[in-house]
Amino acid sequence: MSDPTTPSGLPVRVPQANLAPTLRDDDTPDASPGERPDAPVRSPAEIQRIMGSYQRGTRRGRSEAAAPPSERSTEGEDE
């Protein structure tokens, strides 16, 4: 009997087939892989605030990187 393959000829993946028996996860998790049960619950307003701060920081970093060295902020640098 040959190993099963995909239509393109690649071997079919069998999850946890190469793990030692003590490492195999016999239980199926209740949560989907993208969800963490201990993840904090944030309000839409808090997420908007966090993402806005991230976006402002990205814009600031890009504009400072594009500025000539004489115009760059020296905040946090020792002179």
C-alpha positions in Angstrom: 0.0 0.0 0.0 1.4 3.4 -1.0 1.2 6.6 1.0 -1.7 8.9 0.0 -0.8 11.9 -2.1 -2.5 15.1 -3.2 -3.4 15.7 -6.9 -0.1 17.5 -7.3 1.9 14.6 -6.0 2.7 15.9 -2.6 2.3 13.6 0.5 -0.9 14.1 2.5 -0.1 15.6 5.9 -1.3 13.6 8.9 -1.3 15.8 12.0 0.9 14.6 14.8 2.0 11.5 12.9 5.7 12.0 13.6 5.4 12.9 17.3 6.3 10.7 20.1 3.2 9.1 21.7 3.7 11.1 24.9 3.6 14.4 23.0 0.5 13.7 20.9 -2.6 15.7 21.8 -5.4 13.2 22.1 -7.9 15.8 23.1 -9.4 18.2 20.6 -9.4 21.8 21.9 -12.7 23.5 22.4 -11.5 26.8 21.1 -10.4 27.3 17.5 -6.6 27.8 16.9 -6.9 31.5 16.5 -8.7 32.0 19.9 -7.0 32.0 23.2 -9.2 31.5 26.2 -7.1 33.8 28.4 -7.0 36.7 25.8 -8.2 40.0 27.2 -11.6 41.3 25.9 -11.2 44.8 24.6 -14.0 47.2 23.7 -14.2 48.6 20.1 -13.2 52.1 21.4 -10.1 50.7 23.1 -9.1 48.8 19.9 -9.6 52.0 17.9 -7.4 53.9 20.4 -4.6 51.3 20.2 -4.6 51.0 16.4 -4.7 54.8 16.1 -1.7 55.1 18.3 0.1 52.4 16.3 -0.7 54.2 13.0 0.5 57.6 14.3 3.7 56.0 15.5 4.2 54.3 12.1 3.6 57.6 10.3 6.0 59.5 12.6 8.7 56.9 12.2 8.4 57.0 8.4 8.5 60.8 8.2 11.5 61.0 10.6 13.3 58.3 8.5 12.6 60.3 5.3 13.8 63.6 6.8 17.4 64.8 6.3 19.7 64.0 9.3 19.7 67.7 10.4 15.9 67.7 10.8 15.6 64.4 12.6 14.5 64.3 16.2 17.3 63.7 18.7 14.9 62.7 21.4 16.5 60.0 23.5 19.9 60.3 22.0 23.0 61.4 24.0 24.9 64.3 22.6 
